[in-house]
């Protein structure tokens, strides 16, 4: 039996690995999180080897029992991880040899660490995706619940962070919903790319053994084996696509977080965040800091960086596998962890946001948010839009000089700018009237929001059933 720490590939070498090189090249410190996937793949590989006659039934059972022992030791925290054995794969294999003797040495027949690590990563990422998607659905449901609850709550809509037109808070929540829905669609497409089996590709050329790749793929619930052995071991598109999904998701989450931070400020006062999701100041006793959305906003940077790291990692690699690919794991693992943490905390926070309806309405009454409604009113009276736009611009200037809102101008003042204006103009000059008038599909009218809430719930149900 080999001495503890002896490399499985040591036969080719006349010198032991330099201690500095061992420390530099070891990945077991971070890739040991793949142990469940590694053991899962090894179990199926052992059964496949028995299926094609390389192992007999007794040897296969001996290996399966040894793998169970390794899994139990790792779960219990008693497994003897050894950085001199480089990675999770060689640590597990070394322990198998200790437990099963020469039978343990036979498990790697027809397999390379190249296809093994690719399979482990795919299994890990598939599992992560299946954890992330339900969390995104929970976040969406919180948005839909708020949209339903606040379907008639009037707030200012902004462009350039200037008051533009009145909208409803429910309408705004459904805009967030659409962002996350597209993210979930991207994640579903990513999962399809992940769900292919590289096992059987071996180092790069396939195997001279009659491996049953379809059996392995089926048993691991992959859709199919990868078609090309070179590509199977060198491809990391699936990891890049996941990080691209995450980067777009965090673009959305950061925008949502930014709005939560703004709205919770004293200057806006649109919402109040629950105390348990905020922190205070060590110096200023009055402070209530929105740390949760601020951290979500800030963590977008590390997610974007991981995507760039993987793209840079892969861009210069000739086929097939290169040691560079050891660097894919920390970026991918950190992205998965960050997505899980941030989506979980936002989905927990959102149902407890308290909406300040009066403050939102007061803000919508500032900035002449119904000016466009007045222009549309004049167009409906057959005035060309550009002429209506100019007329309303003069009315707004008149209101500003008198420090009054448009709805506070009397009929005679308004008619001085256009004889087309009649008493019914006041139906559209208030923010409430403005939002009611936007009653086209996808618009901000409360009736439309209510219909879109119903549609959103149906879309969630259908997406879940796919």
N, C-alpha and C positions, 0 to 999 in steps of 0.2 A: 504494500500500500504506500502511496506517495506520502511524503512528509507534509505536514500541515502548511498550507500557503504555497505549495508547489503549483506552478501554472499548468493547466492541461496541455498547453502548447509548448512546454519547455524543452521537448526533445530536440528541436531544431537548434537550440542556442547553447553556446559554450560558456556564457556568463549569466549570472543571475541579474535580474533587473535592478538597476540602480535605485536606491531608496528614494532619491529625489524624483526620478521618473515615475515610480510607483505612486507617490503622493500626487504628482502632477496629473497623471492619467487616470487615476481611480475615479469611478463615478458612483460607487455603491452608496456613498453618502446621500445621494439624491435619487438614484434610480431604484433603490430598494422599495420604494412605494409601488413598484410594478410587480411585487412578489406574487400577489394573488393571480394576476394575469399570466405570469410566467409559469406558475404551477398549473393553472387551468390549461394552458397550451400543452404543457408537458404531459398531463394526464391523457389528453386526447392523442398526442403523438405516440405515447406508449401503447395505447389501445390500437392505434393504426399499425404500429410495428408488429403487434401480435396478429392483427388481421391479415397482414401480408406474409406472415411466417418468419419474421426476423426474430421475434421473441415468442417463446411458448407461453401458455396460459399461466403457468406457475411464475415465470419471470415477470410477466406483465403485472400480476397481482402483487408480487414483491415490490415492484417499482411504485405501484399505486399506493401501497401501504406506507412506503418510505416517503412519498410525496405528502401524504396525509400527516405524517409525523413532522415533516419540515414545516408545513403550514401551521400546525398546532404550536410548534416551538416559536415561530415568528409571531403568531397571534398572542402568545403568552409573554413575549419579550425576552425569551431565553435563548434565542437563536444566536450562534456565535459569529456575527458578521466580521469579516476579515478584509480590510482595505487592500491587502496584498493580492487578493483574488479579483481585484479590479471592479467587478460589477455584480449586480444581483444574480445574473445567470450563472456565473462561475462559482459564486458563493453557494447557491442552491445545488449545483451539480457536485461540488466538492462534498457537501454534507450528504448527498445521496450516496456517493461512493462509500462514505464512512458507514452509512446505515445498511446499504445493500451490497457492498463489495463489488465484484466484477460486473454484476448485473447493472449497477448504477452507471458503469462506464459505457454501457450499450445504449443508453437512452438517446445519446446524441447522434446515433446512426441516422444518416439522411437529413441531418439538420445542421445549420450554422447559426452562430450568434446573429448573423446578418438578417436571416429571415425570422429568427426568434424574437429579436428586439422589435422588428417591424410589426410582428404580430402582437406583441405585448402592448405596444403603443396604440395600435388600432383597437384592441380590446379595451384598454384603459380609456381611450377617448370616446369610444362608443358608450361606455358606461357613464362617463361624465356628461355626455350630451343627453342621455336619458335621465339624468338628475337635473340638468339645467332647464330643459324644456318645461317640465311641470312648474318650476319656480317662475318662469316667464309667464306661464298661463295664470298663476296666482296673482302676479303683478298686474296683468291685464284685467283680471276680474275686479281687482281693487279700483282700477281706473273706470271700468264700466259702472261699478256701484256708485262711485262719486259722480259720474256723468248723469246717472239716473236721479240721484239725490239732488243734484244742482242743475237740472236741465233748464230751469228758468232763471238761474242766478246770473244777473247782468254784470259784466266786467269789461274793461277796455281791452280791445285787441291792439297790438302794437306792430308798427314797422319802424325800423331805425330806433327802437325803444321810445318812440313818440306815439302818443295816442292816435290811432288810425280810425277804427270803427268799433262800435259796440259789438261784443260777442257774448255768448253765455259760457259760464265756467264748465258746464257739461260738454259743450262743443270743444272746448280746449282739452278736456280729459280724453275725448275721443280722438283728437289729433295725436296725443301721446299713445293711445291704443294702436293707431295705425302704424306708428314707428315700430312698436314692439312686435306687431303682427308680421311686418316685413322681416324683422330679425328672426322670428321663429321659422318663417319660410326658408330663409337662408340656412338656418341651423339644420332643418330637415334635409335640404339638399346636401349639406356637408356630411350628414350622417350616411347618406347613400355612398358617398365617396370613401368614407371611412370603412364601410362594411364589406371589405374584400379581404380574402386571406392570402398573405404572402407565404405561408408555410408550405414547404416543398420546393421553394425556389433555391433553398440551401444558400451557398455563399454568393452565387450570382448566375450559375449556369444550369440550375436544376440539379437533378440527382440521377445517378446510375441505378439506384434502387427503384423498385416498382412501387413508389409511394402512392397511396390513394389520397390525392389532394382533395378530391370532392368529399370524401368521408370526413376529413379533418375540417374542411370549411363548414360542412353541414352540422357536425357535432359542436362547433364553436359558434353556430348560428350566424356565420358569415353568409352573404348572398351568393358568393361564388369565389373560386380561387382567382388571384391576379393572373392575367393572361401571359405576361412576359416576365421571366425570372430576373433579368437584369433590372427591369423597372420595379419589380416587386420589392427588392431589397434597397434600392436607391431612392425610391420615391418618398418624399415628405410633403407632397401637395396637400394631403389630407390634414396635416398639422397646420400648414400655412392657411388653408381655407378656414379652418376653425379659428385661427388667430385673426383672419380677416373679418369673419363674422363677429368676433369679439370686439374688434376695433370699431366696426360700424355700430354695434350695440352700445359701446361706451361713448360714441359720439352722441347717441340718443340719450343715454343715461346722464351724461354730463349736461346736456341741454336741459333735461328735466330737473336735475339737481340745481342748476343755475337759477331756474325759475323758482324753485322752492326757496332757495336762499334769498332771492330778491323779494318774493312775496311775503316772506316771514319777517322782513326788515321793518323797522318803525316807519321808514319812508313810504313803504307800500302798505303794510298792514293788512294784506289780503287774506292771509292764513295765520294760524297759530300751530306750531308744532308741539307735540306732547313733551312735557318736561323730561320724560325718561329717554327721549331720543336726542337730548341736547346736553350741553355742558355749560359750566360757568367760567368766570375769570378768577384767577388767583389774586388779582388786584382790584378789579372793578366789580363791586357787589351787585350791580344792577344788570349785569350781562346775562344773556341767554343765547348761547352760540349754537348755530345750526350745524354742528360738527358732522352729522351723518351725511347730509347731502354734500357738504364741502369735501368730505373724504371721497365720496363717490366721484365727484367732479375731478378731484386730484388724482385718483387712481387710474383715470383714463390714460395718463401719461405712460404708466408702466405697461399697459395693454398695447398701446400704439408701438412702444419700443420693442415689445416681444415680436410683433409682426415684422417690423423692420429687421430685427435680429435673425429671424428665420429666413427671410428673403435673402439677406446678405450671406447667411450661412450656406445656402444652397446654390447661389448664383455661379460660383466658380468651380463646382465639383464635377470632375469627369465621372462617368459611370465606372464602377457601380458604387459600392459602399466605401466610405472614407471615415477616418476617425473623427473628422469634423462633426459628423452627425451625433456624436456624444453631446454636443452643445444644443441639440434640439430640445432636450428634455426639460431643463430648468425653465426655459422660456415658456414652453407649453404648460408645464405644471403650474407655474405662477399665474398664467392666464386663466387656467381652469379654476384655480383657487379664488382668484380675484372676481371672476364672473359669479361664482357660487356665493361668495360673501356679499357682494354688492347687490345682487338681485334679491337675495334673501332679506337683507336689511331694508331695502326700499319697499319690498312687498309687505314687510311687517309695519313699516312706518305709514304708508299711504292711507290705510283705512282709518287712521287715528288723526288725520289732519282736520283741523277745525276751520271752516270757511267763514270769513267775515263778510257777509253779504252786503251789509250797509256800506262798508268801506269800499268794496268793489264797485257798487253802484255810484257812490260819490266820485270815485275816480273816473268812471265812465262818463260822468257829467262834465268832466274837465276836458280841455283840449278840443272842443267842438267836434266830437266824434260823429255827429250826425250830419256833418257838412255834405258828405257824399249822398246821403239820403235826400237832402234838400235838392242837390243837383239832379238826382234821379227823378224826383218829384217834378221838376221843371221839364225834364225830357219827356215825361209822360204827358205833360201839357203841350207837347209838340215843339218845344224849344230845342235846337240842336245842342248836342252834349257839350261841345266846346264853348258855346255861348252860355250854357247853363253853368259850366265850370267857372267861367269868368265872373258871372253874376254872383255866384255863391262866394267866390273869393272876396268880392267887395263887401258882401254881407258879413263875412267872418271878420274882415278888417274893421268894419263898423262895430261889431260886437266887442272886439278886443279893446278898441279905444274907449268903450263905455264899461268895460269890465263886467260884461254880462254874457250868459250862455245863449246859444241860438234860441232855445225854447223860451227864454226870458224876454226876447224881443216881441213887441206887440205886432198885430197884423198890419197896422198902418206903416210901421217901420219897414216891415218886409215888403209890402206892396210898393214902397217908394223905389225899390230896386227892380221889381218886376210885377206888372199888373196881372200876370198869370197866377200869382199866389193867392190862394183862397183859404177860408177857415180850416179846411181839412188838412192843411199843411202841418198842423200841430200833432197829427197822428204819427208823423214820422220824425218829428224833431226831438222827441224824448228817446233816451237809450232803450227803454222798454219797447216803444213803438218801432224803433229801428230793428231790433232783433226779431220782432214778430214778423216784419216784412220780408226777412230773408228766408222765405219758406219754400225754397227750391231744394232738390235732392242734394244732400251733403251740406246744406246751409246751417246757420246758427239758430234758427227759430226753435223755440222749445218743442214745437210739434215735430220738427225734423230730428232734433236730438233724441226725443223719445223713440222715434222710429229707428234711428241708427243704434240706439242702445239695444233694442230688440234684435236687430240684425247682427250686432256684435256678439250677442250671446249665442245666436245660431251659428255664427262663424266659428266661435270657440268650440262649440259642440262638434261641428263637422270636422274641424281641424284635428280634434282629439281622436275622432273615430278613424281618421285616415291611417 
